[in-house]
Amino acid sequence: MKSKKILMLIWFICGYGCSKISFAQGGYFLFNMESTDRKSLIRSPVSYSVADSSLYMVLYEASKNKQDYVKEKNETIIHNMGANINLAFNSPIMLGVKLDASISNPASVPVKSLSKSYASYVISNSSAAEVVAMGVNKDNVGDYRYRVIENDSVEIVPWSKIPLQMKYGALQQYGFIGKYKSPGKQLLVEVQNIKDYSIRDGVLFDWRTSFKPVVTQITISMATERVIDGTAYNRSNVKIAGEAVFNLSNTKANRGYATKFTENGIIPTDFKFPADSIGSIRLDFKRHETLPYIVRIVHNLDMVDDQQIGYYILDDHFDIDSKYFKQPGRYEILIQSTLSGKDEQCLHIPFEVKPPPLTQKKVSIKQLIPYTVATLCGVAFLFLLYRRQSRAKIRRVAQEKQVVGLKLRSIRAQLNPHFMFNALTSIQNLINKNNIAGANYYLSKFAGLTRQVLDSSNDDVLSLEDELKVLNNYLQMEQLRFNFQYNITVDGQLNQANIEIPAMLLQPFAENAVKHGISGLNDAGKIEISIMADGNNLVLTITDNGAGFVKNADADGYGIKLTEERVTLLNQIYKDQSVTLDINATPQGTTVTIRLLNWI
């Protein structure tokens, strides 16, 4: 067992070194798989590539992670794509494809086969493709069979036993399904477990070089606006005669909308119809399971009004709603494969929308009078109703704004004494420490700060310049007591005198940063305050290196609670200038971020 692990390690090291050369000079194997996000449980198809000199890596990775995850039915774990991603095979067959090295990014489109999806590859350079089954080995090879079908019609290899081989750096035998090359054709290779049909997989190879879409039928659905006494009418009040749905190539039923056709009598060259007469155009395609289509529509053929209306279409039909050709003018439907942007590979279907026919009906003035009076009365009534509702709405909005304003002033009134109480507590502490000089200096600073706060007590907003003065004076006061360091950084592009923000918005967070953050750190304590512009937004950030104040929020976070309520009320008043608050507290420090959206 020990020697086997050593041999595996040697193969892994050598294989990894050789795999880079193989990708550059040789070929590679592709395995179509599913990745699963372990948190969201969202699955997505992915491709896993292995150099053709390191095929052992597939089974090595599968066995390495085998104990890490639960192995589900029809699923083999191969790789751990990080802590939250599982990468798994679609089936225990572990089907792989070796393509020519010159094909750097082969297109792979899932092809449905009942409840399964097979991978498909368009091989544009007519090179060969090799298929292996890494999940088939000497112990279970008797349970599997394979077959090959050409152009979905001829079984060139009937269900057969799978031979084993050991090449491309493999350490044990695996199933060899074969090497194939059929220029201009399609081959479907299928593998199944004869004891359990649910265990099956396959791959479709497409060597065709023509990517031009093939339309097999164009179906027109007439626009029916209403039905009166069994007769259908369109939006232009024109009676719809004949079939409401018809094949455009049927000249007996198509109302003369088209008379000349190309592409085997399917594509019209003189397609014309009145505006508002057609509800939708359905295009039926020949099967194109490996070639997704793009559908565009061009108005007036000047390529200026070029609208993409369908992308990555794999269905056998596509409906074009009349909303894409409402206006009269010349149009063109363009259909092409996502694999080719050449114009010769694009299918063009031109058509013209003519102005709607005028419907004339003589109506006397005597007949019009009752309808006119009724219309005017209705308009007058609706106007009065609208005016009454508008006035009521204006009064209601004004009352709501007044109530919210009173609540905001109430919170401001609670914040001011809360701030002053904290400052007086600081002065008391200095006096208790017999620091009379410090207490006097603190008291003088406090007097000036109190004057600033009281002068702005009736203001809902303050200039950024005044707000920072209050903040700076407060921090200078507290710095005398706790001997911490602080720094205020303001974006040089901001006009501090002309930018107004809600008053006392930063103060509670600065107090909490001092009291619950760095008060015990002395000169090791740091507070960073930044005012930055982000487009039309103003970002205010307060960061400290303390232990975090959120832990003590129930006891000491009164100012924070009031500020959070205040932010909620501000968002009710300034709906176009919202305020967001984010508090991130960790044992290493606390960061408070306030974003004032559209305040610059």
Secondary structure, DSSP 8 states (H G I E B T S, - for coil): -HHHHHHHHHHHHHHHHHHHHHHHHS-EEEEEEEEEETTT--EEEEEEEEETT-THHHHHHHHHTTTTS---TT--EEEE-STTEEEEESSTT-EEEEE-TT-SS--B--EEETTEEEEEEE-TT---EEEEETT--TTTGGGEEEEEEETTTEEEEEEEE--EE--TT-SS-EEEEEEE--TTSEEEEEEEETTEEEEEEEEEEE--------EEEEEEEE---EEETTEEE-TTS-B--S-SEEETT-TTTSTTS---EETTTTEESSEEEETTSEEEEEEEE---TT--EEEEEEETTSSSEEEEEEEEE-SSEEEEEGGGG-SSEEEEEEEEETT---GGGSEEEEEEEE----------HHHHHHHHHHHHHHHHHHHHHHHHHHHHHHHHHHHHHHHHHHHHHHHHHHHHHHHHHHHHHHHHHHHHTT-HHHHHHHHHHHHHHHHHHHHTTT-SEEEHHHHHHHHHHHHHHHHHHH--EEEEEE-TT--TTT-EEETTSSHHHHHHIIIIIITTTGGG-EEEEEEEEETTEEEEEEEE-SS-SGGGHHHH-HHHHHHHHHHHHHHHH-TTS-EEEEEEEETTEEEEEEEETT--
